[in-house]
């Protein structure tokens, strides 16, 4: 079985990929009800952010 992606979480929660990113990164301006939907989708899919991708995106290794 393949690992869940941020796209899978967004589809399950019915939100955009950026909204999932905001929730995962604890950014402001996310409605509590939206955060709850995303958190439920993350839990049900067993989503874990890809640490290698995060390092590349932040230019840290």
ZINORDA-V990687 format. One record per residue. N is the residue number from 1. RES is the residue in one letter. SS is DSSP state (alpha for helix, beta for strand, coil for the rest). Layout:
BEGIN
N/RES/SS + N/RES/SS
END
This chain:
BEGIN
1/X/coil + 2/X/coil + 3/X/coil + 4/X/coil + 5/X/coil + 6/X/alpha + 7/X/alpha + 8/X/alpha + 9/X/alpha + 10/X/alpha + 11/X/alpha + 12/X/alpha + 13/X/alpha + 14/X/coil + 15/X/coil + 16/X/coil + 17/X/alpha + 18/X/alpha + 19/X/alpha + 20/X/alpha + 21/X/alpha + 22/X/alpha + 23/X/alpha + 24/X/alpha + 25/X/coil + 26/X/coil + 27/X/coil + 28/X/coil + 29/X/coil + 30/X/coil + 31/X/coil + 32/X/alpha + 33/X/alpha + 34/X/alpha + 35/X/alpha + 36/X/alpha + 37/X/alpha + 38/X/alpha + 39/X/alpha + 40/X/alpha + 41/X/alpha + 42/X/alpha + 43/X/alpha + 44/X/alpha + 45/X/alpha + 46/X/coil + 47/X/coil + 48/X/coil + 49/X/coil + 50/X/coil + 51/X/alpha + 52/X/alpha + 53/X/alpha + 54/X/alpha + 55/X/alpha + 56/X/alpha + 57/X/alpha + 58/X/alpha + 59/X/coil + 60/X/coil + 61/X/coil
END
